[in-house]
Amino acid sequence: MSAVRAAQTRPSGISVERHAASFQRKRGSASENDVKTTNLAFSWHILDFGLSYIRARQAADQVLISNECRRKVIKQIIKDVRAAYWRTVAAERTMGQLHKLNGRITGALNNSQELDQGAQESPLDPHLRT
């Protein structure tokens, strides 16, 4: 076996076994670096996923907020239309009553003016004469 070892020696004097052991050490540290890089990449992917998930939730929340604002505006419009309708109904009813009242007032005013001009006697005079 020593002849094989002698044949495997390099000109620089380093044997293949020593070179292999050195290679194993370097390869071991390289695999440690690979593990660290893999762990870092995995951590980065987890963070990226978490951030994407949070952004998706925020976007979903924004859609819900927009829908709620839209519903609130529609509800306010319906409330305003209902209030305007009832104000209009009340105004129409009041206008009818005011027209009747205006007719009665005009008639009473005309009667009062006729009495004032002396064209007729006071309606109370015949009752006072008895």
MARDRENLUM-808684 format. One line per field, with one value per atom (N, C-alpha, C, CB): residue number from 1; residue in one letter; x, y, z. Coordinates in pm, whole numbers, plus 50000, padded with zeros to 5 digits. Atoms other than C-alpha are relative to their C-alpha. Glycine has a CB too. Layout:
<atoms>
n c(NUM,...)
res c(a,...)
east c(X,...)
north c(Y,...)
up c(Z,...)
</atoms>
This chain:
<atoms>
n c(1,1,1,1,2,2,2,2,3,3,3,3,4,4,4,4,5,5,5,5,6,6,6,6,7,7,7,7,8,8,8,8,9,9,9,9,10,10,10,10,11,11,11,11,12,12,12,12,13,13,13,13,14,14,14,14,15,15,15,15,16,16,16,16,17,17,17,17,18,18,18,18,19,19,19,19,20,20,20,20,21,21,21,21,22,22,22,22,23,23,23,23,24,24,24,24,25,25,25,25,26,26,26,26,27,27,27,27,28,28,28,28,29,29,29,29,30,30,30,30,31,31,31,31,32,32,32,32,33,33,33,33,34,34,34,34,35,35,35,35,36,36,36,36,37,37,37,37,38,38,38,38,39,39,39,39,40,40,40,40,41,41,41,41,42,42,42,42,43,43,43,43,44,44,44,44,45,45,45,45,46,46,46,46,47,47,47,47,48,48,48,48,49,49,49,49,50,50,50,50,51,51,51,51,52,52,52,52,53,53,53,53,54,54,54,54,55,55,55,55,56,56,56,56,57,57,57,57,58,58,58,58,59,59,59,59,60,60,60,60,61,61,61,61,62,62,62,62,63,63,63,63,64,64,64,64,65,65,65,65,66,66,66,66,67,67,67,67,68,68,68,68,69,69,69,69,70,70,70,70,71,71,71,71,72,72,72,72,73,73,73,73,74,74,74,74,75,75,75,75,76,76,76,76,77,77,77,77,78,78,78,78,79,79,79,79,80,80,80,80,81,81,81,81,82,82,82,82,83,83,83,83,84,84,84,84,85,85,85,85,86,86,86,86,87,87,87,87,88,88,88,88,89,89,89,89,90,90,90,90,91,91,91,91,92,92,92,92,93,93,93,93,94,94,94,94,95,95,95,95,96,96,96,96,97,97,97,97,98,98,98,98,99,99,99,99,100,100,100,100,101,101,101,101,102,102,102,102,103,103,103,103,104,104,104,104,105,105,105,105,106,106,106,106,107,107,107,107,108,108,108,108,109,109,109,109,110,110,110,110,111,111,111,111,112,112,112,112,113,113,113,113,114,114,114,114,115,115,115,115,116,116,116,116,117,117,117,117,118,118,118,118,119,119,119,119,120,120,120,120,121,121,121,121,122,122,122,122,123,123,123,123,124,124,124,124,125,125,125,125,126,126,126,126,127,127,127,127,128,128,128,128,129,129,129,129,130,130,130,130)
res c(m,m,m,m,s,s,s,s,a,a,a,a,v,v,v,v,r,r,r,r,a,a,a,a,a,a,a,a,q,q,q,q,t,t,t,t,r,r,r,r,p,p,p,p,s,s,s,s,g,g,g,g,i,i,i,i,s,s,s,s,v,v,v,v,e,e,e,e,r,r,r,r,h,h,h,h,a,a,a,a,a,a,a,a,s,s,s,s,f,f,f,f,q,q,q,q,r,r,r,r,k,k,k,k,r,r,r,r,g,g,g,g,s,s,s,s,a,a,a,a,s,s,s,s,e,e,e,e,n,n,n,n,d,d,d,d,v,v,v,v,k,k,k,k,t,t,t,t,t,t,t,t,n,n,n,n,l,l,l,l,a,a,a,a,f,f,f,f,s,s,s,s,w,w,w,w,h,h,h,h,i,i,i,i,l,l,l,l,d,d,d,d,f,f,f,f,g,g,g,g,l,l,l,l,s,s,s,s,y,y,y,y,i,i,i,i,r,r,r,r,a,a,a,a,r,r,r,r,q,q,q,q,a,a,a,a,a,a,a,a,d,d,d,d,q,q,q,q,v,v,v,v,l,l,l,l,i,i,i,i,s,s,s,s,n,n,n,n,e,e,e,e,c,c,c,c,r,r,r,r,r,r,r,r,k,k,k,k,v,v,v,v,i,i,i,i,k,k,k,k,q,q,q,q,i,i,i,i,i,i,i,i,k,k,k,k,d,d,d,d,v,v,v,v,r,r,r,r,a,a,a,a,a,a,a,a,y,y,y,y,w,w,w,w,r,r,r,r,t,t,t,t,v,v,v,v,a,a,a,a,a,a,a,a,e,e,e,e,r,r,r,r,t,t,t,t,m,m,m,m,g,g,g,g,q,q,q,q,l,l,l,l,h,h,h,h,k,k,k,k,l,l,l,l,n,n,n,n,g,g,g,g,r,r,r,r,i,i,i,i,t,t,t,t,g,g,g,g,a,a,a,a,l,l,l,l,n,n,n,n,n,n,n,n,s,s,s,s,q,q,q,q,e,e,e,e,l,l,l,l,d,d,d,d,q,q,q,q,g,g,g,g,a,a,a,a,q,q,q,q,e,e,e,e,s,s,s,s,p,p,p,p,l,l,l,l,d,d,d,d,p,p,p,p,h,h,h,h,l,l,l,l,r,r,r,r,t,t,t,t)
east c(50081,50000,50086,49908,49912,50288,50047,50119,49962,50377,49889,50029,50113,50029,49996,49867,49998,50060,50111,50016,49887,50390,49966,50127,50037,50240,49894,49948,50107,49951,50047,49884,49950,50170,50014,50135,49989,50168,50140,49900,49867,50472,50021,50024,49982,50405,50021,49880,49975,50432,49874,50099,50126,50064,49940,49900,50058,49911,49854,50016,50141,49569,49911,49968,50081,49442,49989,50060,50004,49536,49915,50142,50079,49387,49851,50046,50139,49066,49943,49987,50047,49042,49978,50101,50016,49094,49875,50124,50118,48828,49873,50006,50116,48591,49969,50024,50023,48641,49940,50131,50052,48583,49857,50090,50134,48282,49903,49999,50083,48145,49963,50071,50031,48170,49913,50129,50084,48016,49856,50052,50136,47719,49939,49999,50050,47688,49953,50108,50042,47675,49872,50111,50122,47415,49880,50015,50109,47207,49960,50042,50030,47236,49927,50130,50064,47144,49858,50081,50133,46852,49909,50009,50079,46734,49961,50076,50026,46762,49895,50130,50097,46573,49863,50045,50127,46305,49936,50021,50050,46273,49946,50111,50044,46247,49866,50107,50125,45973,49884,50014,50103,45782,49960,50049,50030,45810,49923,50129,50067,45707,49856,50075,50136,45407,49916,50004,50071,45310,49961,50085,50029,45334,49892,50127,50102,45131,49864,50038,50125,44869,49940,50024,50049,44843,49946,50112,50048,44813,49868,50105,50126,44540,49887,50014,50102,44352,49963,50049,50027,44389,49915,50130,50079,44255,49856,50064,50134,43961,49926,50007,50060,43897,49961,50096,50031,43911,49874,50120,50122,43645,49879,50010,50110,43427,49968,50033,50021,43477,49929,50136,50064,43383,49853,50073,50139,43070,49917,49994,50071,42974,49972,50081,50021,43022,49891,50131,50103,42809,49863,50031,50126,42537,49951,50013,50034,42547,49947,50122,50045,42511,49861,50099,50132,42219,49894,50002,50094,42052,49967,50057,50022,42097,49913,50134,50082,41950,49855,50054,50137,41647,49934,50000,50053,41603,49963,50104,50028,41625,49878,50121,50116,41375,49872,50017,50119,41132,49958,50026,50030,41157,49944,50125,50050,41107,49858,50092,50134,40802,49898,49996,50097,40633,49987,50042,50012,40715,49908,50139,50085,40549,49855,50047,50137,40241,49941,49997,50049,40211,49973,50101,50020,40251,49875,50123,50121,39981,49874,50003,50117,39739,49979,50016,50010,39814,49953,50135,50043,39772,49850,50079,50145,39423,49922,49965,50068,39323,50015,50057,49979,39476,49912,50147,50089,39279,49857,50003,50134,38954,49991,49966,49997,39052,50005,50120,49990,39143,49864,50107,50135,38797,49908,49941,50086,38625,50038,50011,49953,38841,49955,50154,50040,38767,49850,50036,50145,38392,49968,49929,50024,38402,50042,50074,49953,38600,49900,50139,50101,38347,49875,49964,50117,38060,50025,49963,49964,38240,50000,50136,49996,38294,49858,50085,50139,37927,49929,49923,50062,37818,50054,50023,49938,38061,49944,50153,50053,37920,49853,50018,50137,37573,49898,49978,50094,37417,49903,50073,50087,37272,50005,50041,50000,37176,50085,49856,49922,37380,49912,50053,50081,37268,49954,50078,50038,37241,49884,50122,50103,36997,49859,49999,50134,36676,49985,49965,50009,36758,50000,50115,49993,36824,49866,50117,50125,36488,49892,49954,50108,36278,49992,50012)
north c(49883,50000,50124,49999,49884,50233,50035,49975,49971,50199,50078,49869,49929,50314,50141,49928,49866,50601,50082,49994,49928,50698,50042,49913,49965,50692,50110,49876,49901,50909,50136,49949,49874,51185,50101,49981,49892,51510,50053,50111,49942,51690,50101,50065,49900,51954,49934,50092,50071,51688,49977,50075,50021,51681,49871,50120,50127,51340,50020,49895,49995,51270,49991,49886,50013,51171,50134,49894,49869,51505,50097,50057,49912,51683,49967,49985,50042,51479,50048,49846,49953,51565,50150,49963,49856,51929,50034,50063,49979,51906,49973,49908,50032,51743,50114,49870,49887,52030,50117,50043,49888,52287,49971,50028,50035,52101,50006,49860,49991,52080,50145,49939,49860,52454,50057,50083,49956,52503,49955,49946,50046,52290,50077,49847,49916,52491,50134,50022,49875,52805,49979,50053,50030,52638,49992,49869,50011,52557,50139,49911,49863,52916,50077,50074,49931,53047,49948,49981,50059,52805,50048,49846,49950,52906,50146,49985,49859,53272,50015,50073,49995,53214,49956,49912,50047,53019,50106,49870,49891,53297,50114,50051,49892,53551,49965,50027,50043,53347,50006,49858,49992,53325,50145,49937,49858,53702,50055,50079,49955,53762,49951,49951,50054,53533,50075,49851,49927,53706,50140,50009,49865,54048,49995,50065,50015,53933,49970,49889,50033,53786,50123,49890,49879,54108,50100,50065,49909,54316,49952,50013,50054,54083,50026,49848,49972,54119,50147,49957,49856,54498,50035,50079,49974,54497,49951,49931,50051,54282,50092,49857,49906,54516,50129,50029,49878,54813,49983,50038,50028,54649,50004,49861,49998,54595,50142,49913,49860,54958,50076,50069,49934,55078,49960,49967,50046,54864,50061,49848,49941,54994,50149,49982,49858,55356,50015,50065,49995,55290,49974,49895,50030,55133,50116,49874,49887,55427,50117,50044,49892,55678,49969,50021,50039,55484,50016,49854,49987,55471,50147,49934,49857,55848,50060,50075,49951,55914,49958,49948,50048,55699,50080,49850,49922,55884,50142,50006,49865,56223,50003,50055,50006,56120,49981,49886,50023,55990,50128,49887,49874,56314,50104,50055,49904,56524,49964,50005,50044,56316,50044,49847,49966,56367,50150,49936,49853,56739,50048,50068,49962,56762,49965,49931,50039,56570,50098,49854,49907,56793,50137,50012,49869,57106,49999,50039,50007,56991,50001,49875,50001,56915,50137,49894,49867,57247,50102,50042,49905,57433,49988,49976,50019,57281,50068,49850,49939,57390,50152,49945,49854,57735,50063,50032,49948,57780,50013,49909,49993,57700,50116,49867,49891,57936,50135,49984,49875,58206,50037,49989,49974,58170,50052,49873,49955,58207,50141,49902,49866,58507,50104,50003,49907,58673,50028,49944,49981,58615,50086,49864,49920,58755,50144,49940,49863,59056,50074,49997,49937,59123,50035,49907,49972,59094,50119,49877,49891,59328,50131,49975,49877,59585,50045,49980,49964,59568,50059,49877,49948,59624,50139,49905,49872,59907,50109,49991,49902,60081,50028,49951,49975,60063,49942,50144,50057,59862,49906,49926,50090,59620,50039,49852,49978,59638,49894,49999,50096,59462,49879,50063,50117,59104,49993,49876,50000,59174,50098,50036,49899,59468,49942,50099,50053,59265,49931,49901,50068,59069,50100,49901,49900,59384,50076,50099,49925,59540,49928,50025,50070,59283,50024,49861)
up c(50000,50000,50000,50117,50000,50054,49861,50089,50139,49687,49932,49923,50059,49593,50053,50030,49942,49829,49940,50153,50059,49687,49859,49999,50136,49341,49999,49926,49996,49450,50054,50084,49947,49590,49887,50072,50098,49408,50001,50030,50004,49303,50110,49868,49894,49566,50133,50006,49877,49830,50081,50082,49927,49939,49949,49982,50040,49937,49964,50111,50041,49788,50122,49901,49879,50130,50072,50094,49934,50279,49918,50017,50087,49977,50012,49853,49986,50014,50133,49988,49870,50384,49997,50110,50013,50303,49918,49934,50085,50032,50080,49876,49918,50280,50095,50078,49910,50523,49925,50067,50077,50252,49955,49878,50043,50124,50117,49937,49881,50479,50029,50120,49974,50523,49888,50014,50110,50182,50023,49865,49975,50279,50118,50029,49892,50601,49945,50108,50065,50387,49921,49908,50074,50169,50093,49923,49903,50476,50049,50119,49955,50599,49891,50039,50111,50254,49981,49870,50014,50233,50112,50001,49889,50580,49979,50132,50026,50484,49890,49960,50110,50158,50049,49882,49946,50344,50089,50080,49914,50602,49914,50094,50088,50321,49935,49891,50062,50152,50100,49944,49897,50479,50022,50133,49983,50528,49880,50021,50121,50167,49998,49875,49993,50210,50102,50033,49895,50534,49955,50126,50050,50373,49893,49945,50104,50073,50063,49901,49932,50306,50066,50105,49934,50505,49897,50084,50105,50186,49941,49890,50053,50058,50099,49972,49898,50388,50001,50139,50004,50370,49879,49998,50121,50014,50020,49877,49972,50124,50097,50057,49906,50416,49930,50116,50076,50178,49916,49910,50077,49961,50092,49928,49904,50267,50045,50122,49960,50373,49889,50034,50114,50024,49989,49870,50005,50025,50112,50008,49886,50368,49975,50130,50032,50257,49895,49949,50106,49947,50062,49889,49935,50162,50086,50086,49915,50400,49917,50082,50088,50113,49946,49884,50051,49967,50108,49948,49888,50308,50027,50127,49978,50350,49889,50008,50111,50003,50018,49865,49977,50083,50112,50035,49887,50413,49955,50115,50049,50238,49908,49926,50092,49967,50079,49897,49917,50228,50073,50102,49929,50428,49904,50071,50099,50113,49958,49876,50038,50018,50105,49982,49895,50354,50018,50132,49997,50353,49888,49988,50112,50011,50028,49872,49965,50128,50102,50056,49898,50433,49940,50114,50063,50221,49913,49916,50084,49975,50086,49913,49911,50258,50062,50110,49939,50422,49898,50059,50104,50092,49974,49869,50018,50046,50112,49994,49886,50395,49996,50132,50008,50338,49893,49972,50104,50015,50053,49875,49941,50201,50098,50071,49901,50481,49932,50095,50075,50230,49941,49888,50051,50071,50109,49938,49888,50407,50045,50120,49959,50497,49899,50015,50105,50163,50010,49860,49985,50210,50121,50013,49880,50563,49979,50119,50028,50442,49912,49932,50087,50167,50079,49883,49915,50416,50091,50085,49910,50651,49925,50064,50079,50376,49961,49873,50034,50272,50120,49948,49879,50629,50032,50118,49971,50665,49908,49985,50094,50358,50027,49857,49961,50509,49905,50013,50094,50233,50070,49889,49925,50486,50145,49980,49856,50844,50066,50056,49924,51102,50028,50131,49972,51148,50146,49966,49858,51521,50027,50088,49976,51483,50016,49887,49979,51436,50136,49890,49871,51751,50115,50016,49894,51949,50011,49972,50000,51856,50078,49858,49932,52028,50143,49981)
</atoms>
